[in-house]
C-alpha cells in the first residue's frame, strides 16, 4: 500500500473512531496516570537502596516507608491500566460495530451488478473476517501504542531529571530501534495484504462448495474441490508463513538493541558511580528505566506488524464502502396503476457484447404475457429491466405512460410482484417468511394467502403452526416455491412477474396453483417466463425471443399456424410438454 493510500485508510479509520473520542481521551489520561505511577516505582526503589549503606547500617524504618509507597504505586498502576484498557476496548468495539454496520448497509445499497460480479464468499470475508482483524488491530494498537508512547516520553523525562549524561546514551541508541521497526514494517504490509486477499478466495470457495454441496456430490466433485481448496490453502500457508516471519522478526531484533542500551547504561552508570556522580540507588533506577524505556519499543514494533494486517483488511473493507450506491433517477411514486407497459427501443448489455438491441413491446393493461425462447435469449434480462435491477442503456420502459426512471427505485419495484425459479427463504417462522412482502399483515391475511397457495395445510400440521421456525434444508423445492407464492399473494401487487414459478411443483399441485394464479392475475398485467403448456396456452400473448429481440408474438394458435415459424419448431421439439 502506498504511503498516500495508507494515510487515507488511517484517516478513514479515525473518522469512524471520532464518535468515541471522549473514551479515547479518557483512555489516554488513564494511561498517563498508570505510566507515571509505574515510573515513580524505580525512584522509590532507588531511594530505598540508598538507605542500605552497609552491614549493620540499614534504616529499616525508611525502607518500610518506601515499601508502603511502592505498594500504593503498584495498586494505582494496576487500577488505571485496567480502566485504560476498558476505555480502549470500548472504543475499538464500537468503532468496529459502526464499520460492520456501514459495510452491511453498503451491501444493500450497491447495484445488483456488483453482487453478481463478485464472489459472495469474498464479500462475506470483507464484512466478517477483515473487520474482525481490524478489531484485533485496534484493540492491541490502542492499548499498547498509548502505554508505549507515554512510557517512552515519561522515562526520558525521569532519566534527564536524574542524570542527563546517562540519558543521552539511551537517546542516541533510540534511532536504531526506529530504523529496525520501519524496515520490518515495510516488509510486513505486502505479505499481510496478500494474506487477506487469499483468505477471501478461501472463504469464497468454501461458500460455493457449501451452497452447492448436492451438486458437488452428484457429480463426484469432492476430490477436485479438495484439490482446489488445498491449492489455495497451500498458497495461504506460504503467504502466512512469510507474513509471520517478518512480523516475528520485530521482537528479537529490538531485543538485541535493548541489550545494547542496557549494557551502555550499566557501563556508563558504573563509571559515574565510581566517580561519585551517581549513587548505587540511582544506578539501579537507571537500569530499571533502561528496561522500561526499551520495552515499549518491543511492544510498539509488535503493534506495527499487527497494524499492517489491520490496514490491509481495512483497505478491503473501504474498497467495499467506496463502491457507488445504486443511483436514484426519479422522485415520483405511482398512485393508481392500470398496468399498460410500453417498451420503446430498449438496448442493454451486461458486458461490452450487445444482448438486447432495439427492443419494442406494447402490453395493454391486464394482459398475460408469456415469454419463451432458448437459453440466453434475454427472458430473464427483460425481467431484470422491468424490476430495475439493471437500467436500460438506451430507450425507455413506461408504465401507464410514465418512464420507470421517473419513479424511485423502491416505488417502481412495488409495481411488480415476483416469484423466481430459485426460491429464497430465510431462517425464521413460516409467518415471518410469508409476511416478508407485507410485515404489517394480519394473521388472517397471512393464512388466506397460504390457503390460496395451497400451503396452509402443510404449515398447520407443523408443531407450532405458523410460528414454527422453518428449516429451508428440510423443505422440498416445491414447498419452498409454495411459500414464495403465498408471499406474492399476500402482497397482491398491481403487476406480476413469474419466472418459472411452478417449475419444482408436481403436476397436480401446479393445476391448483394455476387456478390461484388465474384468480390473482385477473385485471393485472402479468409477465410469465415458463415452458409448460398450460401456462403458455392461457397467455393472451406469447413473446418469442431470440438474441435479445422479439421475433414472433401472438396467441398460441396464431403462432402454431405460422409454417416454419420459430415458435412452432420450438414447440414441436417438445418445449410445450416439458
ROKEKE-75742 format. One line per 8 residues: number of its first residue (from 1); their letters; for each residue x, z, y negated of C-alpha. Coordinates in Angstrom, 2 decimals, padded with zeros to 5 digits. Each point is the difference from the previous one (the first is absolute). Layout:
<sites>
NUM> A> X/Z/Y ~ ... $
</sites>
This chain:
<sites>
1> XXXXXXXX> 000.00/000.00/000.00 ~ 001.39/-000.92/-003.40 ~ 000.63/002.75/-002.55 ~ -002.82/-001.34/-002.18 ~ -002.47/-000.05/002.87 ~ 001.09/003.45/001.17 ~ -000.48/001.27/-003.55 ~ -003.44/-001.57/-000.09 $
9> XXXXXXXX> -000.91/001.68/003.32 ~ 001.24/003.34/-001.31 ~ -002.01/-000.30/-003.20 ~ -003.14/-000.91/001.93 ~ 000.45/002.98/002.29 ~ 000.40/002.17/-003.08 ~ -003.27/-001.41/-001.33 ~ -001.76/001.33/003.11 $
17> XXXXXXXX> 001.80/003.32/-000.41 ~ -000.95/000.38/-003.69 ~ -003.47/001.57/000.60 ~ 001.77/002.84/001.84 ~ 002.61/000.52/-002.72 ~ -000.94/003.68/-000.66 ~ 000.86/000.89/003.59 ~ 003.24/-001.98/-000.31 $
25> XXXXXXXX> 001.01/001.94/-003.11 ~ -000.97/003.26/001.68 ~ 002.13/-000.91/003.02 ~ 002.94/-000.70/-002.29 ~ -000.37/003.39/-001.72 ~ -000.26/001.77/003.36 ~ 003.12/-001.84/001.19 ~ 001.88/001.11/-003.12 $
33> XXXXXXXX> -000.91/003.65/000.58 ~ 000.91/-000.25/003.70 ~ 003.36/-001.64/-000.72 ~ 000.88/002.49/-002.76 ~ -000.74/002.87/002.40 ~ 002.14/-001.68/002.67 ~ 002.88/-000.62/-002.42 ~ 000.02/003.60/-001.22 $
41> XXXXXXXX> 000.56/001.21/003.58 ~ 003.73/-001.01/000.18 ~ 000.60/001.73/-003.36 ~ -001.51/003.21/001.39 ~ 002.04/-000.31/003.21 ~ 003.18/-000.67/-002.00 ~ -000.59/003.03/-002.22 ~ -000.59/002.15/003.08 $
49> XXXXXXXX> 003.27/-001.24/001.55 ~ 001.92/001.02/-003.10 ~ -001.14/003.61/000.60 ~ 001.84/-000.06/003.32 ~ 003.51/000.70/-001.37 ~ 001.68/001.24/003.14 ~ 000.00/002.57/002.80 ~ -001.81/003.08/-001.26 $
57> XXXXXXXX> -000.73/-001.64/-003.33 ~ -003.53/-001.37/000.44 ~ -002.88/000.69/-002.39 ~ -002.86/000.11/002.51 ~ -002.53/000.95/-002.66 ~ 000.64/-003.20/-001.98 ~ 000.12/-002.07/003.19 ~ -003.43/001.37/001.06 $
65> XXXXXXXX> -001.33/-000.83/-003.47 ~ 001.20/-003.60/000.34 ~ -001.47/-000.22/003.51 ~ -003.43/000.93/-001.38 ~ 000.36/-002.64/-002.73 ~ 001.06/-002.53/002.64 ~ -003.07/000.76/002.13 ~ -002.22/-000.47/-003.06 $
73> XXXXXXXX> 001.62/-003.35/-000.78 ~ -000.41/-001.18/003.59 ~ -003.69/001.00/000.00 ~ -000.57/-001.82/-003.32 ~ 001.80/-003.11/001.28 ~ -002.11/-000.10/003.18 ~ -003.29/000.52/-001.89 ~ 000.64/-002.61/-002.67 $
81> XXXXXXXX> 001.35/-002.51/002.54 ~ -003.26/000.36/001.94 ~ -002.04/-000.49/-003.17 ~ 002.07/-003.05/-001.00 ~ -000.46/-001.54/003.46 ~ -003.74/000.68/-000.19 ~ -000.22/-001.86/-003.32 ~ 002.11/-002.96/001.12 $
89> XXXXXXXX> -001.99/-000.38/003.22 ~ -003.23/-000.02/-002.01 ~ 001.40/-002.70/-002.28 ~ 001.16/-002.10/002.96 ~ -003.22/000.27/001.99 ~ -002.26/-000.69/-002.98 ~ 002.14/-002.96/-001.02 ~ -000.14/-001.48/003.49 $
97> XXXXXXXX> -003.76/000.67/000.16 ~ -000.49/-002.03/-003.18 ~ 002.37/-002.72/001.23 ~ -001.81/-000.33/003.32 ~ -003.40/-000.05/-001.76 ~ 001.26/-002.78/-002.30 ~ 001.28/-001.98/003.00 ~ -003.30/000.33/001.87 $
105> XXXXXXXX> -001.94/-000.97/-003.12 ~ 002.25/-003.05/-000.37 ~ -000.81/-001.12/003.55 ~ -003.67/-000.05/-000.98 ~ 000.64/-001.88/-003.25 ~ 002.43/-002.76/001.07 ~ -001.43/-003.43/000.86 ~ -000.83/-000.60/003.64 $
113> XXXXXXXX> 002.74/-002.64/000.13 ~ 002.61/002.76/-000.34 ~ -001.43/001.88/003.00 ~ -000.18/-003.24/001.99 ~ 003.59/-000.96/-000.88 ~ 001.66/003.33/000.90 ~ 000.41/001.86/003.25 ~ -002.52/002.82/000.13 $
121> XXXXXXXX> 002.61/002.21/001.65 ~ 002.41/-000.58/-002.88 ~ -002.68/000.93/-002.54 ~ -000.79/003.16/002.00 ~ 003.71/000.82/000.09 ~ 000.21/-000.20/-003.79 ~ -002.97/002.33/-000.47 ~ 001.01/002.55/002.65 $
129> XXXXXXXX> 003.65/-000.05/001.12 ~ 001.58/-001.17/-003.25 ~ -001.95/002.50/-002.09 ~ 000.93/002.78/002.45 ~ 003.67/-000.88/-000.56 ~ -000.58/000.14/-003.76 ~ -001.51/003.46/000.49 ~ 003.00/001.21/002.01 $
137> XXXXXXXX> 002.41/-001.36/-002.61 ~ -001.86/001.58/-002.90 ~ -000.21/003.42/001.63 ~ 003.68/000.06/000.94 ~ 001.01/-001.65/-003.25 ~ -001.89/002.41/-002.26 ~ 001.11/003.11/001.87 ~ 003.69/-000.85/000.32 $
145> XXXXXXXX> 000.51/-002.07/-003.12 ~ -001.31/002.74/-002.28 ~ 001.92/002.79/001.65 ~ 003.12/-002.16/000.33 ~ 000.16/-001.11/-003.63 ~ -000.77/003.46/-001.36 ~ 002.55/001.57/002.36 ~ 002.75/-002.41/-001.11 $
153> XXXXXXXX> -000.75/000.56/-003.70 ~ -000.32/003.76/000.40 ~ 003.15/000.33/002.08 ~ 002.03/-001.89/-002.61 ~ -001.24/002.34/-002.74 ~ 000.78/003.15/002.02 ~ 003.46/-001.29/001.00 ~ 000.97/-000.90/-003.56 $
161> XXXXXXXX> -001.13/003.45/-001.09 ~ 002.43/001.54/002.49 ~ 003.04/-002.31/-000.35 ~ 000.12/-003.49/-001.47 ~ 003.26/-001.00/001.76 ~ -001.34/000.46/003.53 ~ -003.31/-001.57/-001.07 ~ 001.85/-003.08/-001.24 $
169> XXXXXXXX> 001.52/-000.53/003.46 ~ -003.49/-000.04/001.50 ~ -001.36/-002.40/-002.63 ~ 002.86/-002.48/000.45 ~ -000.72/-000.38/003.73 ~ -003.76/-000.56/-000.57 ~ 000.17/-003.78/-000.71 ~ 001.33/-000.55/003.53 $
177> XXXXXXXX> -003.22/001.45/001.45 ~ -002.11/-002.15/-002.29 ~ 001.94/-003.13/000.92 ~ -000.39/000.65/003.73 ~ -003.73/000.67/-000.40 ~ -000.51/-003.21/-002.00 ~ 001.97/-002.11/002.48 ~ -001.94/001.31/003.01 $
185> XXXXXXXX> -003.38/-000.26/-001.78 ~ 000.50/-003.71/-000.65 ~ 000.55/-000.60/003.70 ~ -003.05/002.08/000.95 ~ -002.65/-001.81/-001.96 ~ 000.11/-003.44/001.60 ~ -000.07/001.53/003.47 ~ -003.00/002.19/-000.78 $
193> XXXXXXXX> -001.79/-002.99/-001.56 ~ 000.56/-002.09/003.14 ~ -001.11/002.96/002.09 ~ -003.31/000.24/-001.91 ~ -000.66/-003.74/000.45 ~ 000.77/000.11/003.71 ~ -002.19/003.09/000.41 ~ -002.87/-001.95/-001.56 $
201> XXXXXXXX> 000.54/-002.81/002.56 ~ -000.16/002.54/002.82 ~ -003.22/001.52/-001.33 ~ -001.48/-003.48/-000.34 ~ 000.83/-000.94/003.59 ~ -001.33/003.32/001.32 ~ -003.28/-000.47/-001.91 ~ -000.35/-003.55/001.35 $
209> XXXXXXXX> 000.60/001.08/003.59 ~ -002.44/002.94/-000.24 ~ -002.81/-002.02/-001.60 ~ 000.49/-002.85/002.48 ~ 000.73/002.07/003.11 ~ -002.73/-001.65/002.08 ~ 001.41/-003.44/-000.78 ~ 003.53/001.25/000.68 $
217> XXXXXXXX> -001.01/001.21/003.46 ~ -002.21/-003.02/000.73 ~ 002.90/-002.41/-000.53 ~ 002.67/002.22/001.54 ~ 001.85/000.23/-003.31 ~ 001.20/003.58/000.57 ~ 003.62/-000.85/000.86 ~ 000.34/-002.47/-002.87 $
225> XXXXXXXX> -001.54/002.53/-002.38 ~ 002.46/002.62/001.22 ~ 002.85/-002.50/-000.49 ~ -001.10/-000.70/-003.58 ~ -000.32/003.71/-000.70 ~ 003.39/000.69/001.55 ~ 001.60/-002.69/-002.16 ~ -001.42/001.53/-003.20 $
233> XXXXXXXX> 000.76/003.50/001.26 ~ 003.63/-000.99/000.71 ~ 000.35/-001.48/-003.50 ~ -001.51/003.17/-001.46 ~ 002.45/002.07/002.01 ~ 002.97/-002.00/-001.27 ~ -001.17/000.12/-003.62 ~ -000.95/003.68/000.29 $
241> XXXXXXXX> 003.38/000.87/001.50 ~ 001.82/-001.68/-002.85 ~ -002.25/001.68/-002.58 ~ 000.53/003.38/001.64 ~ 003.77/-000.60/000.20 ~ 000.22/-000.69/-003.72 ~ -002.20/002.98/-000.90 ~ 001.87/002.35/002.36 $
249> XXXXXXXX> 003.31/-000.88/-001.65 ~ -001.02/001.77/-003.20 ~ 000.25/003.57/001.24 ~ 003.38/-000.12/001.77 ~ 001.51/-002.10/-002.81 ~ -001.03/002.48/-002.68 ~ 001.04/002.93/002.19 ~ 003.59/-001.33/000.02 $
257> XXXXXXXX> -000.09/-000.02/-003.79 ~ -001.56/003.48/000.05 ~ 002.98/001.24/002.00 ~ 002.35/-001.51/-002.56 ~ -001.87/001.76/-002.83 ~ 000.04/003.32/001.87 ~ 003.72/-000.26/000.76 ~ 000.79/-000.92/-003.61 $
265> XXXXXXXX> -001.97/002.99/-001.31 ~ 001.64/002.35/002.52 ~ 003.53/-001.15/-000.89 ~ -000.57/-000.03/-003.75 ~ -001.80/003.35/000.13 ~ 002.72/001.61/002.10 ~ 002.66/-001.11/-002.49 ~ -002.03/001.47/-002.88 $
273> XXXXXXXX> -000.54/003.22/001.94 ~ 003.75/000.36/000.49 ~ 000.51/-000.55/-003.73 ~ -002.69/002.58/-000.77 ~ -002.33/-002.48/-001.74 ~ -002.65/000.42/002.69 ~ -001.20/003.00/001.99 ~ -000.58/-000.08/003.75 $
281> XXXXXXXX> -003.72/000.42/-000.59 ~ -000.01/-002.95/-002.39 ~ 001.87/-002.11/002.58 ~ -002.64/000.94/002.57 ~ -002.65/-001.00/-002.52 ~ 001.70/-003.36/-000.63 ~ 000.25/-000.72/003.74 ~ -003.72/000.70/000.34 $
289> XXXXXXXX> -000.71/-002.29/-002.93 ~ 002.21/-002.70/001.54 ~ -002.25/000.07/003.06 ~ -003.18/000.14/-002.06 ~ 001.20/-002.78/-002.27 ~ 000.83/-002.41/002.81 ~ -003.00/000.81/002.19 ~ -002.50/-001.71/-002.34 $
297> XXXXXXXX> 002.10/-003.17/000.19 ~ -000.56/000.02/003.76 ~ -003.73/000.47/-000.55 ~ -000.27/-002.54/-002.81 ~ 001.94/-002.67/001.90 ~ -002.22/000.67/003.02 ~ -003.04/-000.38/-002.23 ~ 001.41/-003.28/-001.34 $
305> XXXXXXXX> -000.07/-001.42/003.53 ~ -003.56/001.28/000.46 ~ -001.02/-001.49/-003.33 ~ 001.22/-003.43/001.10 ~ -002.59/000.08/002.78 ~ -002.53/001.26/-002.54 ~ 000.71/-002.85/-002.43 ~ -000.11/-002.60/002.80 $
313> XXXXXXXX> -003.38/001.31/001.20 ~ -001.34/000.43/-003.56 ~ 000.94/-003.60/-000.77 ~ -002.14/-001.20/002.94 ~ -002.92/002.12/-001.21 ~ 000.33/-001.31/-003.56 ~ 000.14/-003.57/001.32 ~ -003.48/000.64/001.38 $
321> XXXXXXXX> -001.15/001.62/-003.26 ~ 001.36/-002.96/-001.98 ~ -002.24/-002.47/001.81 ~ -002.60/-001.60/-002.26 ~ -003.50/001.46/000.28 ~ -002.89/-002.24/000.86 ~ -000.96/-001.44/-003.37 ~ -003.46/000.27/-001.46 $
329> XXXXXXXX> -001.16/-003.29/-001.45 ~ -003.48/000.96/-001.22 ~ -002.08/002.92/-001.14 ~ -003.53/-001.03/000.93 ~ -002.19/001.63/002.63 ~ -002.84/-001.99/001.57 ~ -003.57/001.23/-000.35 ~ -002.70/-001.80/002.01 $
337> XXXXXXXX> 001.64/-002.42/002.46 ~ -001.84/-003.02/001.41 ~ 002.92/-001.27/002.10 ~ 000.66/-003.58/-001.19 ~ 003.64/-000.75/000.84 ~ 001.84/-002.98/-001.47 ~ 003.59/-000.84/000.95 ~ 001.47/-002.58/-002.36 $
345> XXXXXXXX> 003.30/-001.84/000.55 ~ 001.71/003.03/001.52 ~ 003.66/-000.24/000.99 ~ 001.89/002.77/001.77 ~ 003.13/000.63/002.08 ~ 001.68/003.11/001.42 ~ 003.43/-001.63/-000.29 ~ 001.37/-003.17/-001.55 $
353> XXXXXXXX> -001.81/-002.03/002.65 ~ -003.51/-000.98/-001.26 ~ -002.85/001.35/002.14 ~ -003.20/-000.70/-001.93 ~ -000.17/-002.90/-002.46 ~ -002.96/-001.12/-002.13 ~ -002.52/002.07/001.99 ~ -003.62/-000.39/-001.17 $
361> XXXXXXXX> -003.13/001.71/001.28 ~ -003.42/000.93/-001.33 ~ -002.04/002.64/001.88 ~ -003.57/000.78/-001.18 ~ -001.08/003.63/-000.05 ~ -001.24/001.34/003.34 ~ 001.77/-002.68/002.06 ~ 001.75/000.72/003.29 $
369> XXXXXXXX> 003.29/-001.84/000.08 ~ 001.90/-000.28/003.28 ~ 003.67/-000.92/-000.32 ~ 001.66/-001.68/002.98 ~ 003.20/-001.83/000.64 ~ 003.32/000.19/001.86 ~ 002.45/002.85/-000.48 ~ 001.79/-000.11/-003.35 $
377> XXXXXXXX> -002.58/-002.22/-001.67 ~ -000.70/002.57/-002.75 ~ -003.05/001.93/001.25 ~ 001.50/003.47/-000.53 ~ 001.69/-001.20/-003.18 ~ -003.37/-000.91/-001.45 ~ -001.20/003.57/000.70 ~ 003.16/001.41/-001.61 $
385> XXXXXXXX> -000.81/-002.00/-003.13 ~ -003.65/001.05/-000.06 ~ 001.01/003.67/000.30 ~ 002.80/-000.53/-002.54 ~ 002.62/001.37/002.37 ~ 001.87/-003.03/-001.36 ~ -000.77/-001.92/-003.18 ~ -000.33/-003.76/-000.13 $
393> XXXXXXXX> 002.96/-001.96/-001.34 ~ -002.34/-002.33/-001.90 ~ -003.71/-000.74/-000.16 ~ -002.74/002.61/000.03 ~ -002.41/001.93/002.21 ~ -003.28/000.83/-001.76 ~ -002.85/002.29/001.00 ~ -003.24/-000.68/-001.85 $
401> XXXXXXXX> 001.98/-002.12/-002.44 ~ 002.58/002.71/-000.85 ~ 003.63/-000.43/001.05 ~ 001.08/002.82/002.32 ~ 003.09/000.55/-002.16 ~ -002.28/001.13/-002.85 ~ -001.08/002.98/002.10 ~ 002.15/003.02/000.77 $
409> XXXXXXXX> 001.50/-000.26/003.48 ~ -001.96/003.02/001.21 ~ -003.35/-001.37/-001.21 ~ 000.69/-003.51/001.34 ~ 000.77/001.48/003.43 ~ -003.20/002.01/-000.07 ~ -001.86/-003.30/-000.03 ~ 000.96/-000.53/003.64 $
417> XXXXXXXX> -000.34/002.11/003.12 ~ 002.57/-000.91/002.61 ~ 000.47/000.51/003.73 ~ 003.26/-001.34/001.39 ~ 001.09/-000.88/003.51 ~ 002.52/002.87/-000.08 ~ -002.01/003.21/-000.24 ~ 001.47/002.80/-002.10 $
425> XXXXXXXX> -000.96/003.63/000.54 ~ 001.73/003.13/-001.21 ~ 000.39/003.47/001.47 ~ -003.23/001.67/-001.01 ~ -003.56/000.50/001.17 ~ -002.42/-002.78/000.88 ~ -001.97/000.98/-003.10 ~ 003.06/-000.33/-002.27 $
433> XXXXXXXX> 000.97/-003.38/001.47 ~ -003.47/-001.48/-000.47 ~ -000.39/001.53/-003.47 ~ 003.35/-001.47/-001.09 ~ -001.91/-002.72/-001.84 ~ -002.39/002.50/-001.64 ~ 001.34/003.58/000.02 ~ -003.12/001.30/-001.76 $
441> XXXXXXXX> -002.37/-001.33/002.71 ~ -002.43/002.45/001.60 ~ -000.01/000.88/003.70 ~ -003.21/-001.97/000.44 ~ 001.53/-003.14/-001.57 ~ 003.08/000.29/002.18 ~ -002.10/000.37/003.15 ~ -002.20/-002.95/-001.03 $
449> XXXXXXXX> 003.07/-002.21/-000.45 ~ 001.34/001.10/003.41 ~ -003.34/-000.82/001.62 ~ 000.03/-003.49/-001.49 ~ 003.51/-000.48/001.39 ~ -001.13/001.34/003.41 ~ 002.64/002.75/-000.02 ~ -002.33/002.96/-000.72 $
457> XXXXXXXX> -000.59/000.82/003.68 ~ 003.70/000.04/000.81 ~ 000.77/002.29/-002.95 ~ -002.92/002.34/000.80 ~ 001.41/000.55/003.51 ~ 003.29/001.32/-001.41 ~ 000.68/003.75/000.09 ~ -000.69/000.55/-003.70 $
465> XXXXXXXX> -001.94/-003.17/-000.65 ~ 000.88/-001.59/-003.33 ~ 002.35/002.90/-000.78 ~ 002.19/-000.79/003.01 ~ 003.55/-000.93/-000.97 ~ 000.52/-003.41/001.52 ~ 003.14/-001.13/001.77 ~ 000.54/-003.71/-000.80 $
473> XXXXXXXX> 002.10/-000.44/003.16 ~ -002.84/001.34/002.16 ~ -002.52/-002.54/-001.32 ~ -000.41/-003.53/001.28 ~ 000.55/-002.93/-002.33 ~ -003.76/-000.63/000.02 ~ -000.83/003.58/-000.92 ~ 002.44/-000.14/-002.89 $
481> XXXXXXXX> -001.62/-003.17/-001.30 ~ -003.47/001.52/000.30 ~ 001.09/002.92/-002.18 ~ 001.45/-002.45/-002.55 ~ -003.26/-001.95/000.05 ~ -001.93/003.23/-000.60 ~ 002.29/000.64/-002.94 ~ -000.91/-003.42/-001.43 $
489> XXXXXXXX> -003.71/000.52/000.58 ~ 000.16/003.31/-001.86 ~ 001.65/-001.71/-003.01 ~ -002.66/-002.75/-000.06 ~ 001.99/-002.26/-002.39 ~ -001.37/-003.06/-001.83 ~ 002.08/-002.40/002.11 ~ 001.62/000.14/003.43 $
497> XXXXXXXX> 003.25/-001.12/001.61 ~ 000.15/000.15/003.78 ~ 003.36/-000.96/001.48 ~ -000.43/-000.19/003.79 ~ -002.10/003.13/-000.44 ~ -001.40/000.01/003.57 ~ 002.99/-001.41/001.85 ~ 000.55/003.18/002.07 $
505> XXXXXXXX> -003.63/000.72/000.86 ~ -001.70/-000.99/003.25 ~ -002.64/-002.71/-000.09 ~ -002.99/002.36/000.38 ~ 001.14/002.28/-002.79 ~ 000.85/-003.02/-002.15 ~ -003.57/-001.27/000.22 ~ -001.26/003.35/-001.31 $
513> XXXXXXXX> 002.67/000.03/-002.69 ~ -000.91/-003.54/-001.06 ~ -003.58/001.14/-000.43 ~ 001.14/002.81/-002.26 ~ 002.24/-002.41/-001.88 ~ -002.91/-002.42/-000.40 ~ -001.98/002.79/-001.65 ~ 002.98/000.99/-002.14 $
521> XXXXXXXX> 000.74/-003.59/-001.07 ~ -003.51/-000.70/-001.25 ~ 000.32/-001.02/-003.63 ~ 003.77/000.55/000.04 ~ 002.69/-002.65/-000.24 ~ 002.07/000.34/003.17 ~ 003.35/-001.50/001.04 ~ 000.55/000.15/003.74 $
529> XXXXXXXX> 003.24/-000.90/001.77 ~ -001.04/-000.32/003.63 ~ 000.41/-002.12/003.08 ~ -003.07/001.03/001.95 ~ -002.88/-002.43/000.32 ~ -002.72/002.44/-001.09 ~ 001.64/000.77/-003.31 ~ 000.76/-003.63/-000.80 $
537> XXXXXXXX> -003.44/-001.36/000.87 ~ -001.83/002.51/-002.19 ~ 002.11/-000.82/-003.06 ~ -001.61/-001.92/-002.83 ~ 003.18/-001.97/-000.50 ~ 003.18/-000.36/002.04 ~ 003.30/-000.63/-001.75 ~ 002.55/-001.77/002.14 $
545> XXXXXXXX> 003.48/000.69/-001.33 ~ 003.29/-001.67/000.77 ~ 003.30/000.33/-001.91 ~ -001.63/002.07/-002.74 ~ -002.82/-002.42/-000.78 ~ -003.65/-000.35/000.97 ~ -000.13/-003.27/001.88 ~ -003.60/000.26/001.25 $
553> XXXXXXXX> -003.01/002.10/-000.91 ~ -003.63/000.17/001.05 ~ -002.23/001.59/002.60 ~ 000.92/000.09/003.67 ~ -002.31/-002.89/000.78 ~ 001.27/-002.09/-002.91 ~ 003.63/000.48/000.96 ~ -000.67/-000.71/003.69 $
561> XXXXXXXX> -001.63/-003.29/-000.98 ~ 003.25/-001.31/-001.57 ~ 001.58/-002.33/002.55 ~ 003.67/000.89/000.41 ~ -000.33/002.86/-002.47 ~ 002.57/002.79/-000.01 ~ -002.62/002.72/000.53 ~ -001.63/-001.89/002.84 $
569> XXXXXXXX> 003.33/-000.45/001.75 ~ 000.89/003.65/-000.60 ~ -003.37/001.15/001.33 ~ 000.15/-002.32/003.00 ~ 003.42/001.44/000.93 ~ -001.69/003.35/000.53 ~ 000.13/001.78/-003.34 ~ -003.68/000.72/-000.02 $
577> XX> 000.03/001.62/003.35 ~ 002.95/002.23/-000.70 $
</sites>
